Amino acid sequence: MVARRSCVFVMPDGRQCRAGPQLDRPYCFAHDPERAAEAAEARRLGGLRRRKEGTIAVAYDLPGLDTVAGIRRLLDIVVTDGVGMDNGIPRLRVLISTAVAAANLLKVGELEERLEVLETAVGQGSRPEEDTAFPIEPFR
């Protein structure tokens, strides 16, 4: 069994840091006294990034990528920015990639609609109407 090394820093509450140490040092990057300035700068940049993400989400009205509406909104932004780029290969790549993503999104949306119609027709969706394409017969 191989023993795993860990940072030698001890937290104020007495627990030892569980992060792996740097290759040539007994401390992890965050607790190395010789790299304290670099670690502080990394923490500062991380905070700026989180703040920037929030600002961009509000400015661009991004609802997130967990909904179709959020993905559509992102694709709208990409197309708008892509069309505004200088003519060239990078612009074409952005526009083609966006078109492919939009086509996939439309395909998935269409499949979801068709599945909903089928589920309704066989009575697994909302309550089926009397004259469905596939009337449900009770098991005998």
N, C-alpha and C positions, 0 to 999 in steps of 0.2 A: 504494500500500500504506500502510495506517495503522499507525503505530508505537504499540505498547501501552505505556502508562506502568506502572511498577512502583515499589514502596516503595523508598526510598533507604537503608533500614537494611542494614547489613552484619553478617552473622552472625559469631560468634567464629572460625569456621573459614575466613572470608574470602568465603563465598558471599553474594550479595545476596538479600534477601528477594524472593520472586517474587509476593507478594500485590499486588493493585491498591491504589493509594493512595486516601485519602479525596479527595473532590472538590476541596477547598480547601487541602489539606495535602500535603506530599511523602511522608508516612509512611502506612502502613496503620494501622488502628485498634489492632492489637496492639503496634505499635512506636512509636506517637506519644508522645513524652515528655510532652506537655501533657495527654494522656489516660491516663497510666499508672495512676492510681487507678481510673478506670472500667474499664480492661482487667483489672486485678487482681480487681475485684469480679465481672466477667463470668466470669473463670476460676474463681473461688470458687463461683459459682452453678452453673457447668457441672459441677464436681466434686460438688456437693451433689445435683444432678439424677441423675448416674450412680449415686451411692450410694443415693439414694432408689429408683431403678428396681430395683436389686438387692434392697433390703429388701422392696419391694412384691412382687417376684416370689417371694421366699421366704415371706412372710406369707400371700399368697393362693394359693400352690402353683401358680404359672403355668408350665407347661412351654414356652410360646411359641406363636406363631401359625402355625408351620410344620407343625402336625399337626392332625388333626381333633379329637383329644383336647384340645389346647391351646385351640382355638377354642370347643369345648364348655364348657371350664372358664371361659373368659372370659364366655361368655353366661350361665352359671350365676351368676357374680358380679354381672353387670349386672342380671339379673332380681331377685336377692335385694335389691340396693341400690335398684332401681327400685320394687319393691313397698313398700319402707320409706319412700318419698318421700311428701310431702304430696299429697293429691288435687289434680289440676289438669292443665292441658295439658302441661307438661313431663314429668310422670309418664307420661301416656298416650303421648307421643311415644317415650319410652324403651322402654316395654313393647311398643309396636307395632313399633318398629325391631328390637328383640330378637327378636320373633316372626318377622319377615320373615327375619332372618339365620338363625334356627334352621330355618325352613322350607327355605331354600336349602341349608343344610348337610345336612338330611335328604334333599333331592332329589339332591344330589351323591353322598351315601353310597349311596342306592338305585341310582343309575346305575352306580356303581363295582361294586356287587354283581352287577348284571345283566350288565355287561360281562365280569366274571370268569367267570360261568356260561357265557356265550356263547363266550369264548375257550377254556374247558375243553372245551366241546362240540365245537369245531372243531379241537381239538388244539394250540392255540397256548399254552395255559396249562400246567398240570401235565399229566402223562401221561393221555391220555384212556382211559376204560375201554372194553371191547369193545362194550358196548351203548349207545353215545352216540346222541344224537338225530341227529347228522350224521356217519355213519361216513366215515372218510377212505379214499378210493380212490387207489391209486398211479397216477401219470401213465403213460400208455402212448405 
